[in-house]
Amino acid sequence: MKTYRAAVIGCSRMGAFIDNEVPDYEAIKLPYSHAAGFFAEERVNLIACADLRPEVMAHFGHRYNVPASNQYTDYREMLEKEQPDIVSVATQPEHRAEIVIYAAEHGAKAIYAEKAMAASMAEAAAMVEAVEKNKVAFNLGTNRRWHTGFDKMKEVIDSGELGRLRTLIIYSNGTLFNTASHNFDLILRLNSDQPASWISGGYLPAGDRIMDGDVLREDPAGGGTIQFENGVTAHALLTPRNSEWEAICEGGSITCWNNGWQWHIRKQQEVPGWRTCRVPETFPAFERASSTAHLIKDLVHALDTGQPTRGGVRCAYASTELIFGVIESHLHNGARIALPMTGSKVRLQRHPTARHPKTE
Ligand SMILES: NC(=O)c1ccc[n+]([C@@H]2O[C@H](COP(=O)([O-])OP(=O)(O)OC[C@H]3O[C@@H](n4cnc5c(N)ncnc54)[C@H](O)[C@@H]3O)[C@@H](O)[C@H]2O)c1
């Protein structure tokens, strides 16, 4: 079987070392970082890396057997000299579009880009164009799309045993680029990637303080209501109940507790003495596995067969549109924003200082 050559751009936490932060976390199976995922995948050889920080790449090289000669401070030079098949882009969103577009236009056959997809809608649209024009297989690092527990949750919803899906709840939507990027992709997936028709009630509690014209100086927490064309409504709440999600169907509900550790089903039943009751049922067993490993296998499968990935660049664009839809709704005093959205000029523009990753 053919093996593919992979390179990572952005060698910090998600690029390389986040596994060291969650060694015993029930909700996340390792490998978790891009490099750890490539290193573990037998169909992939991790051959090069690029980062602005040579000292971080030295740790990367030591951990993943990438020699100093294949460590680059200029990702363009790395792409030109190494010609990797699969390119990971694990920088912050402000740098994402430039790097993804360059990689797509300079030989990458597959791209694993971290979330959030982009810092503005214009950049996200330019990424879609470059990826599609160059026929690049693409997955965004919204890991729950490849998480076997959420696969099972979707399977139960799709089976119809709880009746028609009506409502999706995100209990703590969090900051839009860092956290809601995951949440919005998850509700799209649970609702079978049906298109959203509008967003309303967008609110950023700190929004006015951190907006400077069209520039967002911080990644804002935000929530709102999303209406899908198939009649499903999603509520992105801001509550202290972190990393929990619920799918409410006409005859029952499924709740995920503690970020993919536990799931609970309640099914509507006739109970003597009551009209109807929602009673607990057992969530079906599933095998826990690494979502990063599955995401990478999905890219390998796309390269082998030419078939689309489970994510894809249009899917990434759809979740990005929900992020900017919440922002636009807030800017218009909670008004209804029709999707597909046009004319958003907002850009996330922080000046992030990269943290030193936990290399041991
Ligand atoms: N999928 C997940 O579960 C998950 C978890 C954590 C972080 N993330 C995402 O991963 C991304 C990276 O997060 P992080 O915490 O690792 O960030 P970080 O800021 O620690 O690291 C970013 C790295 O990119 C490098 N970089 C910046 N510009 C570059 C360029 N032009 N060329 C090469 N390297 C460049 C920096 O030097 C730094 O090492 C973010 O978008 C974040 O939201 C995803």
The ligand as an ORCA input file, in Angstrom:
! r2SCAN-3c Opt
* xyz 0 1
  N      -8.736     20.392     17.662
  C      -8.503     20.624     18.940
  O      -8.998     19.937     19.821
  C      -7.570     21.764     19.300
  C      -6.947     21.830     20.555
  C      -6.064     22.881     20.797
  C      -5.845     23.856     19.832
  N      -6.501     23.763     18.634
  C      -6.300     24.787     17.574
  O      -5.009     24.607     17.020
  C      -4.481     25.860     16.603
  C      -3.117     26.027     17.258
  O      -3.298     26.065     18.668
  P      -2.051     25.997     19.652
  O      -2.592     26.123     21.020
  O      -1.181     24.840     19.274
  O      -1.357     27.383     19.226
  P       0.030     28.058     19.577
  O      -0.196     29.515     19.478
  O       0.611     27.474     20.827
  O       0.951     27.572     18.359
  C       0.910     28.084     17.067
  C       2.262     27.772     16.440
  O       2.238     28.246     15.099
  C       3.493     28.819     14.825
  N       3.381     29.735     13.680
  C       2.759     30.936     13.616
  N       2.882     31.462     12.387
  C       3.580     30.559     11.650
  C       4.062     30.523     10.313
  N       3.834     31.534      9.469
  N       4.777     29.442      9.899
  C       5.015     28.423     10.742
  N       4.594     28.400     12.031
  C       3.892     29.460     12.476
  C       3.893     29.515     16.131
  O       5.275     29.767     16.218
  C       3.430     28.467     17.153
  O       4.446     27.529     17.465
  C      -5.511     26.930     17.035
  O      -6.271     27.311     15.927
  C      -6.364     26.224     18.066
  O      -7.690     26.688     18.104
  C      -7.326     22.743     18.352
*
